[in-house]
Amino acid sequence: APKSVTAFDEVVIKGKVEPFSELTKSLAPAPVIDVVNLIEKQFKDLRGLILLSANCQRPDQKKIEDLLTPLSAGIEEVTRAKEKNRKEREWFNHIAFLSEVGPHVGWVVNPKPAQHISEVKDSVVYYGNKIMQEYKSKDPKHVEWVKAFIAILDESKKYAIEFHTTGLAWNPK
């Protein structure tokens, strides 16, 4: 596989997303795990697009829009999770925190991917801080969980800076 794909697999998916998913399963109830599964799917869809872009020349705008359909659907599902789970009193902040990350995959159509990821991170951190404040003395595992999630965005940003500085990089050949 191309270097941009193996790096994504190693540093983002295996390095951060999968461990976060495991941590979530050890900590949270089904509604939270469901949202994490949606986010995991976003990363798999993103990987598919990165693999394609590494192997193909940039297609026309119409084709790009078709290729983005799964990512758009994922953004919507993740963002909607917050509304869907209003009744989850105890875990609502956790779900709100997760749902703020929905648009992160939009860096692929942004000429400034790193900046896009940073802006999404700011919204995520807002809810993350609420959770950390509530749980820092109650249950530090929740603090670890918040930090593990934010680390996914930090790693994604580093990855984007290295491989997709001005937007998704297509194969020039």
N, C-alpha and C positions, 0 to 999 in steps of 0.2 A: 504493500500500500504506500501511497505518497507520504512524504514526511509530515505534511500538514494534517493528515488523517491519523497517522500513528501517534503524533504528539497529542492530538485531541483525545485519542483513546487513553493514552497513558496519563497525561497530567490532569485532564478534566474529568473524563468519565470514570476511569479506574481510580485515579488519584483522589477525586473529591466527591463526585456524584454518588458512586456506589457506596462508599463508606457512610455518607450522610443518610442514604436510604436505609442501610443496616441499622444505624443509630436510631433512626425514626421508628423502625419496627420494634426496637427494644424499649421504646419510651412511650409512644403515643397510641391512641385508639384509632380504629378504622377510618373515620373521616379525615384524619390528618394524613394517614398512610396513603389514602386514595389520592390526595392532592400531590403528595410526593411522587406517586406513580405517574401522574400526569406530567409532572416536571421532568421526570426521568425520560418519558416518551419524547418530550420536547428536545432533550439532548440527543436522543437517538435519531429523531427526524433531522436535527441540525447536522449530525454526523453524516447522514445520507446526502445532504446538500453539499457539505464540504468535500465529500468523496467525489461527487459529481463534478463540482467546480475544479477539483484538482486534475480531473481527467478530460474535461471538455472545454471547448472555447465558450466564451460568453454568448448565450443565445439572445434572441431578441426579447424586448420588454414583455410581450405577450406570454412567451414561454417562461420567462422568469416568474411572472405572476402565477402561472400554473404550478410551477415548482414550489412556490411559497405557500400554496394552499394548506398543506398539513401544518406548517408553522403558524399560519394565521388561525387555524382552528384550535391549535394548542394554546395560543395566547388567550383566546376567548374562553376556553374551558378553565384554564388556570385562574384567570381574572374573575370568572363567575363563581369560583369556589367560595369566595367570601360571602356573596349573597345567599348561596345555597346552604350555608352552614351557620346562619344567624343564630339558630337555637343552641349551638354548641357553646354554651356559656363559658365553661372552664377552658376550652381549647380555642376559643374564637380568635384571640390575639395570635396564636400560632398559625391558624389558617389564614388570617389577614396578612400576616408576615409572609407566608409562602405565596399567597396570591399576588402580592406586589411584584413578584419576579417575572410574571407572565411575559411582559414585553422584552425581556432580555435578549431573546433570539432575534429581535429586530436589528441587531447590529449588522446582520448580513446585507441589509439594504441601506446602511448608513455610511456616508463617506468618512465619518469619524467613529469607528466602532468602539474604541476605548472610552471615548466620552459618553457614548450611548450607554455602555455598561455601567459607567460611574453614576450616571443619572438614575438608572434603575436601582442601583445599590443604595443611593440616598433614600429612596422611598422604602426600601426593604429595611434599612437600618432603623428607621423611625419606629416601626413595630418591634423590631429586634430589641431595641433599648427598653421598650415597655416590658417585654418578657424577661429580660435580664434583670431589670429592677425588681420585678415581682418575685423572681425565683432565686436571686443570688444567695439568700440565706436559707430559703425553703428547700430547694433542690438544684444543686449546681449542675446536674446533668442537662437541665434545660438551657443553661448558659452555654455549656459545651455545644449543645445542639444548634443554638443560634449562631455561634461562631463558626461551626462547621458549614453552615449554609452560606454565610457571608464569604467564607473561604472559596466556595465554588465560583462566586462572582469575581473575586480577586484573581483566581486562576484563569477564568475565562478572559478577563481583561488582558492579562499577561500573554495569553495565547493569541488573542486578537492582535495585540501590538506586534508580536513576532511574525505572524503569518498572514494577517489580513489588515495591514496598517490603514488602508484607505477604503475598506469595504471588502466584501467577499472576493478573494483572488481566484480568477479563472485561469485555466491553462492557456498560455498564449499560442501554443502550437495547433 
